Amino acid sequence: MGGPVVQALQFALDGLTIQQNVQANNIANVSTPGFTASRVDFASSLQSALASSTSGAPAVASVAITGSSRLPSTNGNNVSMSQELVGIEKSTVWYQSASAEINNQYHLMRGSAGGSY
């Protein structure tokens, strides 16, 4: 329901939720010896899916979770608390923006179906 814009926004919200969960897990393990931080990539997949959807093919996007390539500290842990906190702030702002835009899309659909704008 809602077409490709709403589908892209829903995927973005799902991806951002996974990203926030991974970031929270990284922060929770900041003192765990040997822990390798994880990274989430969904933006490049979403961008590719949106580009392919203009050619008539169905849009397919996925979320990839990989290990961080950051160098480990002396205890083998490579979590950077400052980078994780900045990442959480970015994810939160993007989530709020995508959420507001999906609400706008539903508001427009309701109005075009005879409801109030």
C-alpha positions in Angstrom: 0.0 0.0 0.0 1.2 3.5 -0.8 3.5 2.8 -3.7 7.3 2.9 -4.0 7.8 6.0 -1.8 6.1 4.5 1.2 7.8 1.1 0.6 11.2 2.9 0.5 10.4 4.8 3.7 9.2 1.6 5.4 12.5 -0.2 4.4 14.5 2.8 5.6 12.7 2.7 9.0 13.3 -1.0 9.3 17.0 -0.5 8.4 17.4 2.3 10.8 15.8 0.2 13.6 18.3 -2.6 12.9 21.1 0.0 12.8 20.1 1.4 16.2 20.0 -2.1 17.7 23.5 -2.9 16.4 24.8 0.4 17.7 23.2 -0.3 21.1 24.8 -3.8 21.1 28.2 -2.2 20.3 27.9 0.2 23.2 26.8 -2.6 25.6 30.0 -4.4 24.7 32.4 -1.5 24.9 34.3 -3.2 27.7 34.1 -6.8 26.4 37.6 -8.1 25.6 37.9 -9.3 22.0 34.5 -7.9 20.9 34.3 -6.8 17.3 31.9 -4.0 16.6 29.3 -4.5 13.9 28.2 -2.1 11.1 24.9 -2.0 9.2 24.6 -1.1 5.6 21.2 -0.6 4.0 21.6 2.8 2.3 23.5 1.5 -0.7 21.0 -1.4 -1.1 18.1 1.0 -0.9 19.7 3.3 -3.4 20.2 0.4 -5.8 16.7 -0.8 -5.3 15.2 2.6 -6.0 17.3 2.9 -9.2 16.2 -0.5 -10.4 12.5 0.3 -9.7 12.6 3.1 -12.3 13.4 0.5 -14.9 10.2 -1.4 -14.2 11.9 -4.2 -12.2 10.6 -4.9 -8.7 12.6 -3.1 -6.1 14.5 -5.4 -3.7 16.7 -4.1 -0.9 18.5 -5.8 2.0 20.2 -5.0 5.2 23.8 -6.2 5.6 25.5 -6.5 9.0 29.3 -6.8 8.9 32.1 -6.6 11.3 33.8 -3.2 11.8 37.3 -2.8 10.2 38.4 -0.5 13.0 41.7 -1.4 14.6 41.3 -3.1 18.0 42.6 -1.7 21.3 45.0 -3.6 23.6 42.2 -5.9 24.8 41.1 -6.8 21.3 37.9 -4.7 21.4 37.4 -2.2 18.5 34.3 -0.3 19.8 34.7 3.5 19.7 32.2 4.9 22.2 32.4 8.4 20.6 31.7 7.0 17.1 28.8 4.9 18.4 27.2 7.8 20.1 27.5 10.0 17.0 26.1 7.1 15.0 23.1 6.8 17.3 22.4 10.5 17.0 22.5 10.3 13.2 20.3 7.3 13.2 17.8 9.0 15.4 17.6 12.1 13.3 17.2 10.0 10.1 14.5 7.9 11.8 12.6 10.9 12.9 12.8 12.4 9.3 11.7 9.1 7.7 8.9 8.7 10.2 7.6 12.3 9.6 7.8 11.7 5.8 5.8 8.5 6.0 3.2 10.2 8.1 3.0 13.0 5.4 2.5 10.3 2.7 -0.3 8.7 4.5 -1.8 12.1 5.2 -1.8 12.9 1.4 -3.3 9.5 0.6 -6.1 10.1 3.2 -6.8 13.5 1.6 -6.8 12.2 -1.9 -9.3 9.4 -0.9 -11.8 12.1 0.3 -10.6 12.6 3.8 -9.3 15.9 5.2 -5.8 17.2 4.5 
